[in-house]
Amino acid sequence: MDISGKSVVITGGASGIGAALARRAANAGAKVCIADLNLDLAQSVATEIGGIAVACDVTQESQIIAAIEAAEGAHGPVDVFVSNAGLGRGDPSHAASAPDADWMLNWNVHVMAHVWAARALLPAMIARGSGYFINVASAAGLLNQIGDAAYSATKHAAVSFAESLLITHGSDGIGVSVVCPQYVATPLLGLGDDDAQGNLLTAADVAQSVWQGVADDTFVIMPHPDVAKYNALRGSDPSRWIKGMQMLRAKAFSEQGGISVSEFYKLV
């Protein structure tokens, strides 16, 4: 899809990957609505790029609908919806140790927010024979995030839902991309662009990869090339893959004293 002139909504668009996606979309001529919990920061980015901002808690279906309505009021029918909002809290101890509230928060942000956006937009998109969903998952949705079972499980579900969207509605003219980056220097990791090095990409790097993938109608967008290699290994030899991940976890404990989200990328 060529996004020039298109109406684009981006959740979690006030910072990190979302803000980078918004800036690049605006530079390509898109009309952008930034939907974020932090309205002040969202408004700052929107002012910078000539877009609009709306407060949005993606755990509430009504607020996703309200964001879509605001975008439609300003820019016309939504052509592209980017479900980008995300979080990560980690396992307190064992793999099932996170409280139910954390599991449900992961589920609502990483899965139901995507479902609610599709539920609101699909009827009109199908009727006009066009539309695009960009669901930002994670390499953890293809592989795993050691130390955060809720994150990994829900990101896997996000990839599956994106696949269902495309299987069911590709013939209706609906495009779908699911984005599976590995580690990115964003506030989610407590990092910024100056920290990017080696396999740690900047948000701008990811945004470039995403919009190129959309232009090429790519389903699984992997900004980190190594992810495709790891995913192939996981599929071809699951036992070897699990053993390798167990060794990586042990390395984190021996070299870093445990699982630290802001440090773990150095091991990959």
Number of C-alpha atoms within 10 A of each C-alpha: 17 14 19 13 15 22 22 28 29 24 29 25 31 27 20 25 26 25 25 21 27 29 22 17 23 23 13 15 14 25 26 29 31 29 35 26 17 17 16 14 17 26 23 15 22 24 12 12 19 17 23 22 28 24 20 22 20 28 20 14 20 14 17 23 18 15 26 24 16 18 25 17 11 15 20 15 18 23 23 25 23 25 29 27 27 21 12 17 16 21 19 12 10 10 13 13 15 17 11 11 9 17 18 15 19 23 20 20 22 29 25 22 25 26 18 19 20 18 12 16 21 20 11 13 21 16 10 12 15 17 23 26 26 23 25 28 31 26 26 23 24 24 23 18 22 21 21 23 22 26 29 24 18 25 29 21 19 27 25 15 18 26 17 13 18 19 12 11 17 17 11 16 16 22 21 26 26 28 28 26 24 24 25 27 23 20 13 18 18 11 15 16 16 8 14 16 12 7 15 20 21 22 23 20 16 25 22 15 19 27 22 15 20 22 12 11 16 17 17 21 26 21 23 20 12 12 18 18 10 15 15 14 15 17 12 11 10 13 12 12 18 13 11 13 16 13 11 16 17 15 16 19 12 10 9 14 10 15 18 15 19 15 13 20 15 14 11 10
